[in-house]
């Protein structure tokens, strides 16, 4: 059975943005540090608006930050 | 740990202990015969007072910490937890208000109503804890 889930590259993008902290990203997006941590860990799927804001902070299109991956599950 | 999760833990524990003691005491005094109205009201007042103290404590702790930061995730978790708890509460209230009056009466109905409220509240705060711990995908 296909298990589809939202994955992201926020950790990598933060690293490439000069080790931007989760708190800093959260402040710029308008959410808490804990929410950024949850999104990064795949424990929370952000709203579309929040996802666009995150992408905007990194100056990337949405699909470069988030992807809808499919992995086969037995 | 977020303040919302911490308060949810406090409420889950407080509700489990207070209502556990309440129903344990009720079962104990009912096992020794028919309890008096004074006994029943006394136990109920003790349970409600304890809940009042916990509510005052969490309110005071919240005031001392300042306004809690709430973003879309906090609101989504609070909303979903309330929706699930509402269904639990409604199921309990239908049983208490529609089914039980035909077979039970008096304090049995009061106890069943309190049990429904306690379960709904534990589910509400429990869902908040689980959603923060294990994640939430809307």
Backbone of each chain as ProteinMPNN parsed JSONL, in Angstrom:
{"seq_chain_A": "XXXXXXXXXXXXXXXXXXXXXXXXXXXXXXXXXXXXXXXXXXXXXXXXXXXXXXXXXXXXXXXXXXXXXXXXXX", "coords_chain_A": {"N_chain_A": [[0.839, -1.196, 0.0], [0.534, 2.226, -0.827], [2.144, 4.766, 0.952], [1.612, 7.956, 1.487], [3.182, 11.017, 2.164], [3.904, 14.279, 3.508], [6.939, 15.743, 2.938], [9.91, 17.627, 3.782], [12.474, 20.132, 3.2], [13.481, 21.802, 5.064], [15.392, 21.85, 7.128], [17.83, 21.609, 5.745], [17.68, 23.894, 4.155], [17.695, 25.858, 6.103], [20.232, 25.536, 7.063], [21.704, 26.262, 4.825], [21.031, 28.875, 4.769], [22.735, 30.274, 6.379], [22.845, 28.921, 8.874], [20.336, 29.433, 10.04], [18.24, 29.852, 12.819], [15.631, 27.792, 14.307], [13.916, 29.303, 15.815], [14.28, 31.855, 14.758], [13.381, 31.501, 12.143], [10.76, 30.805, 12.724], [9.866, 33.192, 13.846], [9.973, 34.884, 11.644], [8.123, 33.715, 10.009], [5.867, 33.69, 11.522], [5.062, 31.863, 13.412], [5.483, 29.606, 16.244], [8.677, 28.49, 17.641], [8.491, 25.839, 18.292], [6.562, 24.902, 16.543], [7.835, 25.124, 14.073], [9.83, 23.247, 14.543], [8.241, 20.96, 14.747], [7.173, 20.829, 12.158], [9.489, 20.463, 10.657], [10.272, 17.962, 11.624], [8.355, 16.423, 10.552], [6.053, 16.106, 11.966], [3.925, 17.742, 11.9], [1.707, 19.017, 9.553], [1.89, 21.917, 7.844], [-0.303, 24.793, 7.357], [-1.436, 25.912, 4.126], [-0.881, 28.597, 3.742], [1.101, 29.05, 5.692], [3.062, 27.345, 4.73], [3.707, 28.583, 2.282], [4.741, 30.942, 3.305], [7.021, 30.044, 4.613], [8.49, 29.116, 2.435], [8.844, 31.524, 1.144], [10.524, 32.918, 2.878], [12.948, 31.608, 2.432], [13.275, 32.226, -0.16], [12.489, 30.52, -2.19], [10.679, 28.415, -4.527], [7.579, 26.795, -3.642], [7.63, 24.003, -4.102], [10.284, 23.399, -3.874], [10.765, 23.387, -1.248], [8.83, 21.869, 0.082], [7.659, 18.537, -0.431], [5.623, 16.008, -1.873], [5.765, 12.993, -1.027], [5.952, 9.552, -2.061], [5.981, 6.409, -0.654], [6.396, 2.962, -0.808], [4.546, 0.693, 1.133], [4.547, -2.297, 2.935]], "CA_chain_A": [[0.0, 0.0, 0.0], [1.344, 3.441, -0.913], [2.027, 5.65, 2.101], [2.001, 9.281, 0.998], [3.312, 11.986, 3.224], [4.555, 15.546, 3.192], [8.307, 15.852, 3.439], [10.419, 18.988, 3.561], [13.936, 20.326, 3.227], [13.676, 23.018, 5.867], [16.665, 21.774, 7.869], [18.904, 21.913, 4.78], [17.556, 25.294, 3.743], [18.128, 26.698, 7.235], [21.693, 25.43, 7.094], [22.219, 27.054, 3.703], [20.743, 30.29, 5.037], [23.617, 30.721, 7.463], [22.421, 28.276, 10.131], [19.195, 30.153, 10.614], [17.648, 29.039, 13.896], [14.187, 27.527, 14.195], [13.232, 30.444, 16.427], [14.343, 32.961, 13.801], [12.461, 31.175, 11.045], [9.41, 30.901, 13.288], [9.535, 34.61, 14.011], [9.738, 35.472, 10.319], [6.924, 33.094, 9.418], [4.74, 34.018, 12.384], [4.673, 30.718, 14.252], [6.444, 29.389, 17.328], [9.821, 27.625, 17.343], [8.038, 24.445, 18.408], [5.831, 24.538, 15.324], [8.855, 24.889, 13.036], [10.463, 21.959, 14.875], [7.281, 19.904, 14.411], [7.101, 20.742, 10.685], [10.767, 19.863, 10.23], [10.295, 16.545, 12.006], [7.249, 15.747, 9.875], [4.983, 15.84, 12.931], [2.815, 18.665, 11.651], [1.582, 19.512, 8.183], [1.48, 23.317, 7.992], [-1.33, 25.294, 6.443], [-0.883, 26.352, 2.839], [-0.342, 29.944, 3.953], [2.353, 28.918, 6.433], [4.033, 26.718, 3.821], [4.159, 29.622, 1.345], [5.569, 31.905, 4.043], [8.326, 29.409, 4.836], [9.189, 29.136, 1.145], [9.177, 32.923, 0.859], [11.69, 33.279, 3.696], [14.136, 31.061, 1.791], [13.305, 32.688, -1.548], [12.382, 29.33, -3.041], [9.285, 28.015, -4.805], [7.043, 25.863, -2.639], [8.025, 22.616, -4.364], [11.681, 23.191, -3.469], [10.783, 23.274, 0.219], [7.973, 20.737, 0.454], [7.33, 17.588, -1.5], [4.585, 15.025, -1.54], [6.482, 11.774, -1.39], [5.251, 8.272, -2.003], [6.845, 5.261, -0.368], [5.61, 1.724, -0.759], [4.486, 0.063, 2.453], [4.088, -3.691, 2.816]], "C_chain_A": [[0.879, 1.253, 0.0], [1.071, 4.347, 0.282], [2.528, 7.026, 1.671], [2.111, 10.233, 2.173], [4.094, 13.211, 2.77], [5.962, 15.541, 3.79], [8.822, 17.258, 3.147], [11.938, 19.034, 3.679], [14.287, 21.539, 4.075], [15.024, 23.005, 6.594], [17.835, 22.165, 6.957], [18.878, 23.39, 4.404], [17.974, 26.243, 4.871], [19.656, 26.71, 7.303], [22.306, 26.323, 6.009], [21.966, 28.553, 3.893], [21.544, 30.763, 6.252], [23.214, 30.191, 8.818], [21.323, 29.08, 10.829], [18.545, 29.269, 11.689], [16.158, 28.815, 13.636], [13.398, 28.712, 14.747], [13.175, 31.624, 15.458], [13.377, 32.73, 12.639], [11.011, 31.305, 11.517], [8.957, 32.35, 13.405], [9.2, 35.251, 12.664], [8.474, 34.928, 9.659], [5.674, 33.457, 10.221], [4.192, 32.831, 13.147], [5.742, 30.518, 15.328], [7.598, 28.488, 16.864], [9.388, 26.162, 17.361], [7.288, 23.983, 17.167], [6.804, 24.288, 14.171], [9.525, 23.533, 13.276], [9.544, 20.8, 14.488], [7.158, 19.716, 12.894], [8.351, 20.036, 10.159], [10.794, 18.361, 10.482], [9.176, 15.747, 11.335], [6.105, 15.401, 10.816], [3.787, 16.771, 12.756], [2.85, 19.118, 10.198], [1.071, 20.947, 8.249], [0.348, 23.688, 7.038], [-0.643, 25.757, 5.162], [-0.217, 27.719, 2.984], [1.012, 29.884, 4.658], [3.442, 28.326, 5.544], [4.585, 27.746, 2.833], [5.071, 30.632, 2.042], [6.969, 31.342, 4.284], [9.147, 29.464, 3.55], [9.659, 30.546, 0.809], [10.411, 33.375, 1.635], [12.973, 32.809, 3.022], [14.267, 31.517, 0.33], [13.241, 31.549, -2.546], [10.917, 29.086, -3.4], [8.855, 26.918, -3.818], [7.552, 24.433, -2.83], [9.494, 22.335, -4.049], [11.797, 23.008, -1.95], [9.992, 22.042, 0.661], [7.787, 19.801, -0.742], [6.368, 16.533, -0.966], [5.133, 13.668, -1.97], [5.608, 10.538, -1.265], [6.253, 7.185, -1.69], [5.964, 4.03, -0.225], [5.683, 1.099, 0.624], [3.928, -1.336, 2.286], [2.732, -3.887, 3.465]], "O_chain_A": [[1.857, 1.328, 0.745], [-0.079, 4.658, 0.589], [3.731, 7.231, 1.511], [1.256, 10.258, 3.059], [4.837, 13.177, 1.789], [6.14, 15.359, 4.994], [8.23, 17.989, 2.353], [12.582, 18.112, 4.181], [15.282, 22.218, 3.821], [15.71, 24.025, 6.663], [18.709, 22.942, 7.342], [19.915, 24.049, 4.344], [18.541, 27.305, 4.617], [20.28, 27.739, 7.563], [23.284, 27.034, 6.241], [22.609, 29.388, 3.256], [21.059, 31.565, 7.051], [23.235, 30.923, 9.807], [21.383, 29.359, 12.026], [18.331, 28.076, 11.473], [15.521, 29.534, 12.867], [12.348, 29.077, 14.217], [12.154, 32.305, 15.351], [12.659, 33.634, 12.214], [10.156, 31.839, 10.811], [7.812, 32.685, 13.101], [8.27, 36.05, 12.555], [7.841, 35.607, 8.851], [4.571, 33.524, 9.679], [3.01, 32.79, 13.49], [6.778, 31.184, 15.316], [7.506, 27.817, 15.836], [9.851, 25.352, 16.558], [7.367, 22.816, 16.783], [6.621, 23.356, 13.388], [9.759, 22.77, 12.339], [10.003, 19.783, 13.968], [7.051, 18.591, 12.407], [8.27, 19.134, 9.326], [11.278, 17.588, 9.654], [9.068, 14.536, 11.531], [5.29, 14.526, 10.524], [2.755, 16.592, 13.403], [3.886, 19.543, 9.687], [-0.065, 21.175, 8.665], [0.083, 22.996, 6.055], [0.57, 25.965, 5.127], [0.854, 27.97, 2.432], [1.952, 30.579, 4.273], [4.598, 28.748, 5.595], [5.789, 27.778, 2.576], [6.042, 31.117, 1.46], [7.967, 32.055, 4.178], [10.329, 29.808, 3.562], [10.743, 30.734, 0.256], [11.241, 34.121, 1.116], [13.977, 33.522, 3.034], [15.263, 31.219, -0.33], [13.856, 31.602, -3.611], [10.018, 29.499, -2.668], [9.688, 26.217, -3.245], [7.864, 23.738, -1.863], [9.904, 21.177, -3.966], [12.814, 22.529, -1.447], [10.442, 21.274, 1.512], [7.763, 20.228, -1.896], [6.328, 16.229, 0.226], [4.984, 13.253, -3.12], [4.664, 10.49, -0.476], [7.264, 7.048, -2.38], [4.911, 4.075, 0.41], [6.759, 0.992, 1.211], [2.945, -1.536, 1.573], [2.198, -4.996, 3.457]]}, "seq_chain_B": "XXXXXXXXXXXXXXXXXXXXXXXXXXXXXXXXXXXXXXXXXXXXXXXXXXXXXXXXXXXXXXXXXXXXXXXXXXXXXXXXXXXXXXXXXXXXXXXXXXXXXXXXXXXXXXXXXXXXXXXXXXXXXXXXXXXXXXXXXX", "coords_chain_B": {"N_chain_B": [[8.822, 21.656, 26.52], [5.672, 22.778, 25.536], [3.592, 25.347, 26.995], [0.873, 24.898, 26.725], [0.727, 22.134, 26.409], [1.791, 21.344, 28.821], [-0.14, 22.277, 30.662], [-2.231, 20.707, 29.788], [-1.362, 18.17, 30.519], [-1.395, 18.512, 33.3], [-4.147, 18.776, 33.714], [-5.135, 16.311, 32.767], [-3.996, 14.528, 34.61], [-4.996, 15.604, 37.03], [-7.799, 15.38, 36.658], [-8.059, 12.599, 36.377], [-7.173, 11.702, 38.886], [-8.852, 13.099, 40.741], [-11.522, 12.435, 39.901], [-11.241, 9.704, 39.954], [-10.851, 9.239, 42.689], [-13.28, 10.28, 43.559], [-15.282, 8.584, 42.383], [-14.429, 6.193, 43.452], [-14.788, 6.64, 46.18], [-17.551, 7.031, 46.234], [-18.432, 4.491, 45.399], [-17.489, 3.041, 47.546], [-18.935, 4.079, 49.795], [-21.476, 3.448, 48.988], [-21.396, 0.74, 49.01], [-21.685, 0.106, 51.622], [-24.343, 0.24, 52.225], [-27.296, 2.322, 51.737], [-26.289, 5.517, 50.997], [-26.455, 8.656, 52.786], [-28.098, 11.755, 51.862], [-26.547, 13.91, 52.615], [-23.971, 12.787, 52.771], [-23.519, 12.127, 50.086], [-23.658, 14.648, 48.861], [-21.56, 15.871, 50.166], [-19.281, 14.426, 49.268], [-19.436, 15.015, 46.561], [-19.155, 17.802, 46.66], [-16.56, 17.98, 47.641], [-15.093, 16.91, 45.506], [-15.725, 18.736, 43.441], [-14.734, 21.081, 44.573], [-12.005, 20.486, 44.632], [-11.489, 20.376, 41.899], [-11.981, 23.02, 41.325], [-9.869, 24.224, 42.687], [-7.701, 23.288, 41.183], [-8.336, 24.466, 38.732], [-8.155, 27.175, 39.432], [-5.469, 27.264, 40.109], [-4.162, 26.64, 37.65], [-5.076, 28.759, 36.139], [-3.946, 30.924, 37.519], [-1.229, 30.304, 37.216], [-1.032, 30.572, 34.462], [-1.549, 33.317, 34.221], [0.657, 34.374, 35.546], [2.708, 33.605, 33.884], [2.256, 35.12, 31.684], [0.65, 36.071, 28.527], [0.014, 33.201, 26.596], [1.78, 32.119, 23.734], [0.118, 31.498, 20.81], [-0.123, 29.692, 17.93], [-0.991, 28.664, 14.526], [-0.815, 25.866, 14.692], [-1.252, 25.267, 17.413], [-3.861, 26.208, 17.641], [-5.169, 24.533, 15.829], [-4.799, 22.026, 17.013], [-6.107, 22.414, 19.464], [-8.686, 22.857, 18.536], [-9.352, 20.435, 17.207], [-9.152, 18.637, 19.335], [-11.172, 19.554, 21.009], [-13.374, 19.063, 19.365], [-13.436, 16.261, 19.187], [-13.764, 15.61, 21.892], [-16.247, 16.762, 22.296], [-17.948, 15.061, 20.876], [-17.707, 12.759, 22.441], [-18.768, 13.716, 24.844], [-21.384, 14.354, 24.038], [-22.374, 11.819, 23.378], [-22.321, 10.635, 25.899], [-24.121, 12.339, 27.265], [-26.483, 11.852, 25.883], [-26.969, 9.216, 26.58], [-27.262, 9.571, 29.342], [-29.328, 11.477, 29.55], [-31.404, 10.587, 27.908], [-31.632, 7.795, 27.834], [-31.087, 6.713, 30.453], [-33.063, 7.842, 32.325], [-35.258, 6.131, 32.091], [-34.61, 3.82, 33.348], [-33.065, 4.28, 35.592], [-32.493, 6.483, 38.402], [-32.273, 9.57, 40.339], [-29.286, 9.815, 42.186], [-27.816, 8.069, 40.603], [-28.045, 8.982, 38.011], [-26.856, 11.462, 38.292], [-24.23, 10.682, 38.902], [-23.579, 9.284, 36.56], [-23.71, 11.344, 34.694], [-21.632, 12.971, 35.608], [-19.531, 11.209, 35.172], [-19.551, 11.038, 32.397], [-18.856, 13.672, 31.759], [-16.342, 13.79, 32.95], [-14.928, 11.836, 31.478], [-15.088, 12.957, 28.919], [-13.646, 15.334, 29.307], [-11.141, 14.316, 30.009], [-10.519, 13.011, 27.638], [-10.428, 15.26, 25.971], [-8.206, 16.811, 27.011], [-6.309, 14.818, 26.935], [-6.128, 14.291, 24.186], [-4.937, 16.644, 23.369], [-2.398, 16.409, 24.521], [-1.502, 14.053, 23.209], [-1.556, 14.912, 20.543], [0.42, 16.915, 20.508], [2.607, 15.384, 21.24], [2.811, 13.14, 19.448], [2.397, 14.245, 17.017], [0.515, 15.953, 14.429], [-1.594, 15.823, 11.681], [-3.48, 17.651, 9.641]], "CA_chain_B": [[7.383, 21.353, 26.458], [4.853, 23.984, 25.449], [2.738, 25.576, 28.159], [-0.421, 24.258, 26.464], [0.884, 20.697, 26.674], [2.009, 21.189, 30.262], [-1.437, 22.421, 31.321], [-3.043, 19.535, 29.422], [-0.893, 17.093, 31.407], [-1.902, 18.802, 34.654], [-5.58, 18.488, 33.738], [-5.355, 14.859, 32.627], [-3.66, 13.907, 35.903], [-5.933, 16.079, 38.056], [-9.123, 14.782, 36.414], [-7.992, 11.159, 36.664], [-7.057, 11.497, 40.341], [-10.035, 13.609, 41.449], [-12.704, 11.625, 39.609], [-10.956, 8.356, 40.446], [-11.151, 9.247, 44.128], [-14.72, 10.53, 43.722], [-16.07, 7.377, 42.107], [-14.004, 5.188, 44.426], [-15.468, 6.944, 47.452], [-18.988, 6.769, 46.04], [-18.617, 3.028, 45.403], [-17.231, 2.55, 48.913], [-20.033, 4.398, 50.717], [-22.688, 2.755, 48.529], [-21.276, -0.689, 49.36], [-22.093, -0.043, 53.021], [-25.768, 0.574, 52.331], [-27.724, 3.513, 51.019], [-25.685, 6.696, 51.631], [-27.379, 9.783, 53.012], [-27.963, 12.886, 50.93], [-25.422, 14.719, 53.102], [-22.726, 12.12, 52.357], [-23.394, 12.261, 48.626], [-23.354, 16.046, 48.547], [-20.225, 16.136, 50.712], [-18.271, 13.865, 48.347], [-19.515, 15.802, 45.321], [-18.588, 19.132, 46.939], [-15.102, 17.826, 47.759], [-14.548, 16.724, 44.147], [-15.85, 19.992, 42.692], [-13.793, 22.042, 45.166], [-10.663, 20.122, 44.157], [-11.395, 20.827, 40.506], [-11.914, 24.487, 41.397], [-8.498, 24.587, 43.09], [-6.827, 23.042, 40.012], [-8.649, 25.504, 37.74], [-7.581, 28.435, 39.915], [-4.006, 27.13, 40.017], [-3.718, 26.751, 36.251], [-5.368, 30.136, 35.725], [-2.929, 31.773, 38.142], [0.053, 29.997, 36.558], [-1.129, 31.182, 33.139], [-1.447, 34.771, 34.387], [2.028, 34.705, 35.941], [3.588, 33.383, 32.721], [1.928, 36.06, 30.607], [-0.174, 35.431, 27.5], [0.691, 32.113, 25.872], [1.864, 32.291, 22.288], [-0.673, 30.456, 20.136], [-0.091, 29.827, 16.477], [-1.983, 27.839, 13.823], [-0.75, 24.476, 15.171], [-1.918, 25.226, 18.712], [-5.309, 26.37, 17.419], [-5.668, 23.32, 15.155], [-4.822, 20.944, 18.007], [-7.175, 22.722, 20.428], [-9.959, 22.701, 17.849], [-9.63, 19.014, 16.976], [-9.365, 17.992, 20.637], [-12.511, 19.942, 21.472], [-14.375, 18.396, 18.518], [-13.511, 14.845, 19.588], [-14.343, 15.573, 23.243], [-17.668, 17.102, 22.163], [-18.649, 13.835, 20.484], [-17.732, 11.89, 23.622], [-19.707, 14.319, 25.79], [-22.747, 14.215, 23.518], [-22.754, 10.411, 23.532], [-22.605, 10.456, 27.326], [-25.327, 13.082, 27.649], [-27.65, 11.163, 25.306], [-27.211, 8.058, 27.451], [-27.725, 10.052, 30.651], [-30.576, 12.23, 29.483], [-32.465, 9.953, 27.117], [-31.77, 6.363, 28.144], [-31.081, 6.403, 31.887], [-34.269, 8.156, 33.091], [-36.243, 5.045, 32.022], [-34.202, 2.673, 34.158], [-32.397, 4.717, 36.822], [-32.941, 7.788, 38.86], [-31.524, 10.21, 41.42], [-27.833, 9.961, 42.156], [-27.225, 7.291, 39.5], [-27.989, 9.873, 36.847], [-25.827, 12.479, 38.596], [-22.916, 10.049, 38.756], [-23.346, 8.978, 35.141], [-23.437, 12.628, 34.026], [-20.271, 13.369, 35.993], [-18.602, 10.295, 34.501], [-19.492, 11.456, 30.987], [-18.094, 14.928, 31.717], [-14.942, 13.471, 33.281], [-14.315, 11.139, 30.333], [-14.948, 13.929, 27.817], [-12.553, 16.258, 29.637], [-9.873, 13.576, 29.922], [-10.272, 12.833, 26.196], [-10.054, 16.58, 25.454], [-6.822, 17.147, 27.374], [-5.472, 13.711, 26.455], [-5.895, 14.499, 22.75], [-3.968, 17.752, 23.243], [-1.083, 15.827, 24.825], [-1.131, 13.118, 22.134], [-1.303, 15.672, 19.32], [1.724, 17.562, 20.616], [3.654, 14.363, 21.343], [2.942, 12.262, 18.274], [2.228, 15.012, 15.798], [-0.851, 16.099, 13.93], [-1.685, 16.149, 10.254], [-4.874, 18.021, 9.395]], "C_chain_B": [[6.591, 22.665, 26.459], [3.932, 24.104, 26.661], [1.365, 24.913, 27.977], [-0.37, 22.768, 26.788], [1.047, 20.448, 28.171], [0.674, 21.281, 31.026], [-2.34, 21.225, 31.001], [-2.652, 18.334, 30.287], [-1.458, 17.273, 32.813], [-3.374, 18.404, 34.749], [-5.879, 16.993, 33.609], [-5.117, 14.177, 33.977], [-4.677, 14.301, 36.972], [-7.31, 15.435, 37.895], [-9.123, 13.3, 36.76], [-7.972, 10.912, 38.168], [-8.357, 11.897, 41.049], [-11.264, 12.734, 41.171], [-12.494, 10.163, 39.995], [-11.297, 8.242, 41.921], [-12.651, 9.414, 44.366], [-15.525, 9.246, 43.513], [-15.678, 6.226, 43.03], [-14.709, 5.381, 45.751], [-16.957, 6.648, 47.359], [-19.266, 5.259, 46.091], [-18.455, 2.47, 46.806], [-18.414, 2.841, 49.825], [-21.346, 3.725, 50.278], [-22.627, 1.268, 48.863], [-21.711, -0.946, 50.809], [-23.553, 0.307, 53.241], [-26.081, 1.846, 51.583], [-27.148, 4.769, 51.689], [-26.699, 7.827, 51.785], [-27.123, 10.872, 51.974], [-26.762, 13.747, 51.307], [-24.084, 14.127, 52.669], [-22.471, 12.34, 50.866], [-22.977, 13.681, 48.25], [-21.947, 16.411, 49.035], [-19.122, 15.659, 49.774], [-18.238, 14.678, 47.048], [-18.874, 17.182, 45.516], [-17.07, 19.058, 47.044], [-14.458, 17.703, 46.382], [-14.587, 18.042, 43.373], [-14.913, 21.064, 43.238], [-12.375, 21.769, 44.694], [-10.462, 20.576, 42.722], [-11.268, 22.348, 40.446], [-10.508, 24.95, 41.759], [-7.534, 24.398, 41.914], [-7.057, 24.127, 38.961], [-8.039, 26.835, 38.146], [-6.057, 28.406, 39.792], [-3.499, 27.293, 38.603], [-3.975, 28.168, 35.719], [-4.294, 31.09, 36.237], [-1.566, 31.565, 37.472], [0.087, 30.623, 35.165], [-0.968, 32.687, 33.194], [-0.009, 35.178, 34.71], [3.003, 34.568, 34.775], [3.382, 34.426, 31.628], [1.136, 35.339, 29.539], [0.611, 34.377, 26.713], [0.655, 32.397, 24.381], [1.083, 31.156, 21.63], [-0.613, 30.681, 18.637], [-1.081, 28.838, 15.862], [-1.992, 26.391, 14.31], [-1.48, 24.336, 16.505], [-3.441, 25.303, 18.541], [-5.905, 25.124, 16.78], [-5.793, 22.164, 16.151], [-5.965, 21.168, 19.001], [-8.544, 22.472, 19.797], [-10.32, 21.224, 17.65], [-9.92, 18.287, 18.29], [-10.762, 18.3, 21.165], [-13.587, 19.209, 20.676], [-14.542, 16.932, 18.924], [-14.176, 14.728, 20.965], [-15.841, 15.888, 23.204], [-18.485, 15.857, 21.793], [-18.772, 12.861, 21.661], [-18.778, 12.398, 24.615], [-21.15, 14.138, 25.329], [-23.255, 12.783, 23.649], [-23.15, 10.141, 24.986], [-23.899, 11.127, 27.739], [-26.596, 12.44, 27.079], [-27.996, 9.948, 26.167], [-27.824, 8.502, 28.783], [-29.123, 10.669, 30.579], [-31.724, 11.528, 28.783], [-32.705, 8.499, 27.523], [-31.955, 6.117, 29.644], [-32.363, 6.748, 32.656], [-35.315, 7.039, 33.071], [-35.874, 3.863, 32.92], [-33.576, 3.073, 35.496], [-32.963, 6.059, 37.262], [-32.002, 8.348, 39.902], [-30.032, 10.294, 41.184], [-27.159, 9.142, 41.055], [-27.053, 8.163, 38.269], [-26.92, 10.948, 37.052], [-24.43, 11.891, 38.378], [-22.581, 9.75, 37.294], [-23.018, 10.256, 34.363], [-22.022, 13.099, 34.343], [-19.225, 12.499, 35.3], [-18.436, 10.697, 33.033], [-18.656, 12.728, 30.843], [-16.616, 14.65, 31.96], [-14.254, 12.804, 32.096], [-14.084, 12.115, 29.178], [-13.782, 14.882, 28.073], [-11.188, 15.567, 29.558], [-9.509, 13.343, 28.453], [-9.778, 14.158, 25.584], [-8.58, 16.889, 25.734], [-5.852, 16.055, 26.915], [-5.141, 13.86, 24.982], [-4.893, 15.627, 22.505], [-2.553, 17.204, 23.46], [-0.61, 14.942, 23.669], [-0.779, 13.879, 20.85], [0.049, 16.387, 19.362], [2.846, 16.53, 20.595], [3.895, 13.633, 20.021], [2.766, 12.977, 16.957], [0.778, 15.045, 15.339], [-0.832, 16.533, 12.475], [-3.144, 16.41, 9.916], [-5.372, 17.589, 8.047]], "O_chain_B": [[6.824, 23.544, 27.29], [3.545, 23.107, 27.271], [0.767, 24.43, 28.938], [-1.305, 22.213, 27.366], [0.519, 19.48, 28.718], [0.397, 20.474, 31.914], [-3.12, 20.786, 31.846], [-3.514, 17.576, 30.731], [-1.934, 16.323, 33.434], [-3.801, 17.782, 35.721], [-6.778, 16.478, 34.273], [-5.922, 13.362, 34.428], [-5.162, 13.456, 37.723], [-7.915, 14.999, 38.874], [-10.071, 12.799, 37.365], [-8.665, 10.026, 38.667], [-8.895, 11.135, 41.852], [-11.967, 12.34, 42.101], [-13.45, 9.462, 40.325], [-11.94, 7.286, 42.355], [-13.225, 8.78, 45.251], [-16.341, 8.869, 44.353], [-16.511, 5.377, 43.352], [-15.169, 4.424, 46.373], [-17.551, 6.09, 48.281], [-20.211, 4.812, 46.741], [-19.171, 1.556, 47.214], [-18.86, 1.956, 50.556], [-22.219, 3.465, 51.106], [-23.659, 0.608, 48.986], [-22.06, -2.069, 51.172], [-23.945, 0.639, 54.359], [-25.231, 2.386, 50.876], [-27.488, 5.057, 52.836], [-27.66, 7.937, 51.023], [-26.087, 10.903, 51.309], [-26.049, 14.25, 50.44], [-23.178, 14.85, 52.254], [-21.367, 12.689, 50.447], [-22.075, 13.891, 47.438], [-21.236, 17.174, 48.381], [-18.158, 16.378, 49.513], [-17.173, 14.986, 46.512], [-18.144, 17.666, 44.651], [-16.369, 19.963, 46.591], [-13.418, 18.305, 46.116], [-13.608, 18.421, 42.729], [-14.361, 21.859, 42.479], [-11.626, 22.697, 44.39], [-9.404, 21.095, 42.366], [-10.537, 22.889, 39.617], [-10.01, 25.936, 41.216], [-6.663, 25.234, 41.674], [-6.109, 24.646, 38.373], [-7.472, 27.545, 37.315], [-5.436, 29.401, 39.418], [-2.52, 28.0, 38.369], [-3.182, 28.7, 34.943], [-3.798, 31.945, 35.503], [-0.844, 32.524, 37.197], [1.118, 31.144, 34.739], [-0.328, 33.279, 32.324], [0.485, 36.193, 34.217], [3.986, 35.302, 34.679], [4.232, 34.595, 30.753], [0.957, 34.124, 29.619], [1.716, 34.63, 26.233], [-0.352, 32.849, 23.836], [1.364, 29.983, 21.875], [-1.006, 31.736, 18.139], [-1.902, 28.248, 16.564], [-3.045, 25.753, 14.341], [-2.242, 23.389, 16.7], [-4.198, 24.582, 19.191], [-7.005, 24.702, 17.135], [-6.772, 21.418, 16.13], [-6.696, 20.238, 19.34], [-9.447, 21.941, 20.443], [-11.456, 20.817, 17.896], [-10.808, 17.437, 18.36], [-11.446, 17.426, 21.699], [-14.595, 18.781, 21.239], [-15.663, 16.427, 18.995], [-15.032, 13.871, 21.184], [-16.612, 15.341, 23.991], [-19.57, 15.632, 22.33], [-19.808, 12.224, 21.848], [-19.568, 11.624, 25.156], [-22.029, 13.811, 26.126], [-24.416, 12.556, 23.988], [-24.169, 9.509, 25.264], [-24.691, 10.549, 28.484], [-27.653, 12.476, 27.709], [-29.166, 9.685, 26.446], [-28.771, 7.894, 29.281], [-29.978, 10.417, 31.428], [-32.889, 11.837, 29.033], [-33.844, 8.033, 27.55], [-32.869, 5.401, 30.053], [-32.726, 6.007, 33.569], [-36.177, 6.999, 33.949], [-36.713, 3.012, 33.216], [-33.562, 2.275, 36.432], [-33.79, 6.67, 36.585], [-31.045, 7.688, 40.307], [-29.567, 10.769, 40.148], [-26.057, 9.477, 40.619], [-26.039, 8.089, 37.575], [-26.184, 11.301, 36.13], [-23.567, 12.513, 37.757], [-21.448, 9.939, 36.852], [-22.156, 10.252, 33.483], [-21.301, 13.566, 33.461], [-18.17, 12.985, 34.892], [-17.327, 10.697, 32.498], [-17.849, 12.847, 29.922], [-15.748, 15.193, 31.276], [-13.129, 13.161, 31.747], [-13.029, 12.106, 28.543], [-13.02, 15.197, 27.158], [-10.208, 16.155, 29.101], [-8.345, 13.46, 28.067], [-8.839, 14.175, 24.788], [-7.809, 17.187, 24.821], [-4.712, 16.343, 26.551], [-4.014, 13.593, 24.565], [-4.103, 15.578, 21.562], [-1.635, 17.494, 22.692], [0.525, 15.06, 23.206], [0.177, 13.532, 20.158], [0.745, 16.451, 18.348], [3.904, 16.763, 20.01], [5.026, 13.526, 19.546], [2.963, 12.388, 15.894], [-0.062, 14.272, 15.799], [-0.147, 17.483, 12.095], [-3.955, 15.483, 9.907], [-6.53, 17.837, 7.708]]}, "name": "protein", "num_of_chains": 2, "seq": "XXXXXXXXXXXXXXXXXXXXXXXXXXXXXXXXXXXXXXXXXXXXXXXXXXXXXXXXXXXXXXXXXXXXXXXXXXXXXXXXXXXXXXXXXXXXXXXXXXXXXXXXXXXXXXXXXXXXXXXXXXXXXXXXXXXXXXXXXXXXXXXXXXXXXXXXXXXXXXXXXXXXXXXXXXXXXXXXXXXXXXXXXXXXXXXXXXXXXXXXXXXXXXXXXXXX"}
